[in-house]
C-alpha cells in the first residue's frame, strides 16, 4: 500500500502542478457563465444595420395581400405591379426579373410571389439564388397568415366571431406540484429536472472520457519511453495501474471541488444564497386547495422580488440537490473506475498513441450509445429504455443522471450502484491481468485474441 500511495502522490502532483490544470480549472467556470449566460444576450442584441430588399409580386387582383408585408428592421418589401394579362406569364419571367434587379450579386435579396389561388392553397413562393434566412420566412408567415385567417373568419358573416375566437384561445397555467411525506406541497418543474439531468449526463460523459483518456495517454507514454521498465522493477504492475487510476481520480475530484467553490462564491456575490435561505421565501405550501397554493406562491414571489422569480426559486428548491450531487459523485467514481481500467488495459497493449484507435472504437461506441440513450430517456425517465440502461453498468453513469431529478425509487438507485461497482471491480481485476502482461510487451500490434490470452494466463 505504501508503494501505491507513492504512485498516487506522484500522479496527483504531476497533474495538479501543471499550469494547464490551473488555467483550465479557473477559466472553465468563467467561460461557462460567459458562453451560456452573457454571450447569448449580447449577441441577441447585435443587429446588422444593413437592410435587405425583397420584391413582392402579388398575382391577386388589386394586390390585397402584398400591402400586408410591412418593412422591418431587417427587410424592405417593394411591391412589383404586374401588367394586365401578365398573371399567367409571370412565373416564366420571374428569373429574368430577379437577375436584372440582382446584377452582380447585390441589390435584390429575394423575390416573393403570392399566387392567385393564395386564399385557397395558403401557399407562398420565395425565390432566391441561395437559401434565405429563417427570419424572412417567419416574417412572411406571420404577416400573411394573420390576414388570411381574418378573411376566412369574416367569410362566415358572424358578428364578433374574431373576438369570440380570441377569447376562446386560452393559455393554460400548468403547475407541477409535488407532495412530500407530510403531504406538504411544493412547486416543481419537469423542464428544470430535464435540464439538470442533461447537464449532469454531459458532465459525466465528458469527465469520464477526459480522465480516462489521460490514463491511456500516460500508460502509452511511459511504455513508449521505456520508463515503465524502471518503475515495475520496484513495484507490481497492478500497483502501478491502481496508483495511476486513483491519482487521476483525485485530480478529477479536486477540479470538481474547485469549480463548486468558484460557483458558490459567484452565487454569494449575486445574493443567491441569501435569497433562497429566506425562511419566508421557502416556506412550505401547507394546504390542499388551490387558493392556499396560489397564496403561497404569491408570498414567495413577493419575498423573492416579485414576478415569477419566486416561483422559479421554489422550483429550484424542490430539487433534492444533496442526493443528486452525492449520487453524481458516486456514479462518476464508479463509471470512471470502470472505464479507466479499460483504458489502462488497452493502453498497455499498444506501443504508440496512433495504435489506440482499434481499441478505442468499441469503447467510444458504448459511451456514445449511453449518451443517446440518456437523451431519449428525457421524455420518459421511467420507461424501459431508461430503466434498463440505468441498470447496465456501462451506461448507468450517464443515463441515471437523467433519472435522478425525477425521484426514482430507492431500490432502483441502490441496485444500479451495486451493479456498477461490482462490475467496475470485476473489470479492474481483468484489466490488471491484461496490464501486467501487456505493459512489457513490445514489437508488434496486438489483437483482441492476444488480449483474451493474457486474461487466461
N, C-alpha and C positions, 0 to 999 in steps of 0.2 A: 504493500500500500504506500510505503514511503516513495518508492520509485514512481508510482502512478502520480502521487502528489507533486513530485518534481516536474514531471512531464506536463501536468495540468498547469502549474505555475508558469512554465516556460511558454506554453501555447497561449495562455491568457495574456501575460505581459507583452509577448511579442506582438499581439494584435492590438491590444488597448493602447500601447505606447506609440502606435503609428499615427502620423499626422492625418492620414486619410480617415481613420476611425474617429478622431476628434472632430474633424471638419464635417464629416457625414452626420455624426450624432447631433451637432449643433445646427446644421443647416436644414436637415430633413424636416423638423417641425416648423421652422420658419418658412421654408419653401411650400410645405403643405398648406399652411394658413394663407400664404400669398396666392398660390396657384388655385386653391379651392375656394377661397373667400374673396380676397381683394381683387385679384386679376380679372375674374369674370365680370365683376361690377364695373371696373374701369373700362374693360373692352366693350361692354354693352353700351356705355355712354359715348364711345368714339364713333362718330358718323362721318362719312365722306361728304365733302361739300359739293362734289360733282353730281349733277342730276342727269339721269338718263332719259333720252327722248324715246317715246313709244308712240307709234302711229296706230290709230284705231279706225278700222273700216267696218261700218255698220250697214249690213245689207237689208235692214228693215226699213220700210217706207217711213220717212220723217225722222229717222235715226233717233228713236226714243231711248235707246239703251246706251249709246256712246256718251251721252252727256252725263251719265251717272259716274263715269270714271273721272274723278277729280284729281288734280295734281297733289302729290305728296312731297315729303322732304327728299325722296329718292327718285321719283319718276315724274316726268312731264308727259301728259297724254294729249296728243294732237289728233283731232278728228279729220279724216280724209273723206271728202264728198265724192261720191261716185256719180258719173253721168247717167242720164236717163237711159234705161235699157241695158246698162252695163253690169247689172247684178249677176246675170248668168255667166258673164265672161270674166268676172272679177278674179276668180280663183286662178285663171290661166295667166293673168298679168301681174300677179302679186309679187313673184320673184323679181321680175324686171323693175317693178316699182321699188322694192326693198333695196335692190342693188344700186339703183340710181340715187337713192337717199343715203346709202351707206358706203359711198365711194371711198376707198382707202381704209375701210375698217372703222370709220368713225362717223358720227352723226346719228344714225338711227340704231337704237338698241334692239328693238323687236317690233313686230307687226301683229296686231290683234285683229282678228276677223270674227265678227258676230254674225253668224249665218241668218238667213231669212226665216228659218224654222227654229230659231232660238227658243221661242216660247214653248214649243212642243218638246224639243230634244234637250234643252238646257245644256248645250254644248258650245264651247268657245275654243277657237284655234289660235295658238300663239306661234308665230313663225319667227325664226331667227337662224343665223348661221352657226349658232352654238347653243348649248343648253342655258336656258335663262335661270335667273336666281329664283329661289323659292319665295322670296318676298314679293316678286311680281305676281306669281300665281296666287298667293294669298290675297293680294290687293284686288286682283280681278275677281277672284271667287267671292270675297266678302262684299264687294260693291254690287256686282250683278246678281248674286243670289238674293240680296235683300230686295231689290226692285222686282225681281221675278216672283218672289214669294208674295210681295204686296199686291202685285197684279192678279195672281191666282186667287188670293183671298178676296179681292174686290170683285172678281168674276162671279162669286156666289150671290152677290147682291144682298147680303145680310148686314144690317146696320150694326156697327161697333164690333164686327167679327174680329178685326185685328186686335182690338183691346181685349176681347174675351180670350183670344189665343195667348196673348202676352200674360194675362193673369193666370192662365192655366199652366204656364211654363214654370213649375215650382222646382227650386233647388233644395234638395234635402240636406239637412244638417245631421249627418250620421256620426254618432259618437260611440266609440268603443269603451265600454265601462267594465272594469274588472272588479270582481269580489275577492276579498281576502278571506282568511279562515274565520274572521269575526263577522263577516258579512258587510264590511265597510266597502264603499265604492270609491274607485279612483279612475280617472280618465286614462286611456291607453291609446295607442295608435299602431295599426298594422304596418303602415308605411315606415314609421320610425323603427319598428322591430326589423323590418326588411332591410333598411339602410344599415343598422348596426350589425346585423348578421352578415351582410355582404362585405362590409368593411373588415370585420374580423376574419372572414374567409379569405379575402385577398391578402391580409397581413400574414395569416398562417401560410398561405401558398408562397408568398414572396420570401418570408423568413426561412422556411424550411429549404426552399430551393437555394437561397443565397448562402446560408451557413453550410448546407450540405455540399454545395459546390466548393466552398472553402476547404472542407475536409478532403475532398478528392484532389483539389489542386495542390494542397500541402503534401499529401501522400505521393502524388506523381512527381512533384518537385524533389522531394527528399530521395525518392528512388532513383530518379534520373541523375542526380548529383552524387549518388553513392553515399550520401550522408547516413542513410538508414543502416548501412552495414556496420558503421561505428556504433550507432545507437543501440541496435539489437545485441551488440556484444555485452552490454551492461544491463539489459532488461529483456523481458519476454515480449514477443510481438503483440500478444493480447494486451499487455500493459501499455505498450506504445499506442495501440489503437484506442483503448479506453481513455488514455490521457488526452489524446487529440480530441476525441468526441466531447468529453466533459469540459475541456478547456474552451473549445469554441462555443459550447452551450452557455458557459458562464459569460462569455463575451456578448452573446445574444441577450441574455437576461440583464446584463449591465446596460446595454443600449436601450432596452425597453424601459428599465428603471429611470434612466436619464431623461428619456422622452416623456415619461409620466411626470417627472419633476418639472420639466420645462412647461408642459401643458398646464400643470397646476399653478405655476407662477403666473402664466398668462391669464388663466381664468381668474385668479385672485386680483390681478391688476385691473381687470374689467369689472370686478364686483360680482362675478357669477356666483362665487361661493357664498357671499352674504345674502344674495337673493334667494338661493334655493334652501338656505338654512333657516330662513324666517319661519318660525312656528306657525304664524297665521297664514303664511303662503302655502304651506304644505299640510295644512290641517286635513284630517280625513273627512271624506264625504259621508258622514253618517246620515242615514235616512234612505228609504227605498223609493220615494216618489220622485218624479221628475222635477217638481218645484224645488225640493231640497237640493237636488243635484245642480240645477241652474243657479240657485243661490250660492252654493259652494264655489261653483266655477266663477261667478261674478265676484265673490270675495277674493278669490285667488287672482283674478285679473287686476283688481284694484291694488292688491298687495304687490303685484309684480309690475305695476306701472301702467295698467290699463290695456285695453285692446285684447288681442288674442295671445299676448305674451304669457300671461298666467296659465292659460290652457296648455301652451306648449311646454312650459316648465313642469306642469303636473304630468304630462305625458312622458317627459324625460324621467321624472322621479318614479314613475310606475315601473320602470325597468329595473330589475334586480341586478345592479351593476356589480356588487361584490361577488355574487355567484358567477356571473358571466366572466368577470376578469379572472377569478380563480380557475374556472374551467378552461378559459383560454390559455392560461399558463400551463395547466396540466396537459391539454391536448397539444400545445406547442412542444412541450418536453417529450411527450410520447411520440408524436409524429417526427420530431427531429431525431430522436434516438433511433427510430425505425429506419428512416431514410439516410441518416448519417452513417449508420452501419453498412447499408447497401453501397453508399458512395465510397466509403473507405475500402470495402472489399473489392469493388470494381477498380478503384484507383491503384490497388496493389497488383492488379492483373495486367497493367499496361506499363510501357516504358516511357511514353511521352504523352503530352496533353492531346495531341491530334488523334490518338488511338482510342480515346474515351467515348467516341460517338457510337460505337457498336453496342456499348453497354448503357449509355445514357438514353438512347432512343426509347426502350421499353419503360424506363423509369419516368421519362417525360410524358409518355402517353398516359400512364396511370395518373400522374399529377394533373394533367390537363383534363382527363375524364372526371377526376374528382371536382375540379373547378366548375366544369359544365354541369355536373350533377348538382352541385350546390346552387347554381343559378336557376336550374329548372325546378329546384325544390322550394324556391322562394314563394311561389304561388300556392303550394300545398305542402307545408312543412311536416304534416303528419301522414303524408301519402306513402305508398310502398317504396318509391324511389328514395325519398328522404330517409325513411326508416332503415332500409337495408344498407344504404350507403353510409349511414351513420353508425352502423354496426361493423361493417367491413373495415379492418384496421388501416388499410392503405388509403381509404377515402374518408374515414371518420374525422380526422383532424380538421378537414376543411368543411365537410357537409354539416357536421354537428354545430359549427359556428352559426349556420343559418337557422338552426332549430332552437338554439339556446334562448333567444329573446322571447320565444313563444311558450315558455313554461312547460317543457316536456316532462313526462313522468320520471320520478327519481330512479325507478328500476331500469329504465332505458339508458339514462345517463351513467349509472353505475356499471351496467353490463357493457356499455360501449368502452368505458375507461378500462375495465378489467380485460376485455379482449384486446384492446390496443396495447396495453403494457405487456401482457403475456406474449403477444406476437412480436413486440419490439425486442424483448429479451431473447426470444427464440431466434429472431433474425440476427441479433447481436452475436449469439453463440455460433450460428452458421457462418456469419461474416468473419468471425475470429479464426475459424478453420481455413477459410479462404485466404485471409490476410497473412497468417503465419507461413503459408507456403508461397503465395504469390509475391510477397514483399522482397524475396531474394531471387526471384526467377527473372532472367534476362534473355535477350537474344531473339525472340520471335513473338508474333502476335498469338495470344491465347484465345481459345474459343470457349463457348458455353460447355462443351464436352470436357474441356480441361478443368473448368471451374467445378463441375459436378464431381470429377475425380478427386479434386483437392478436398472436397467436403467429406467424401467417403474414406479418405486415407486416415 
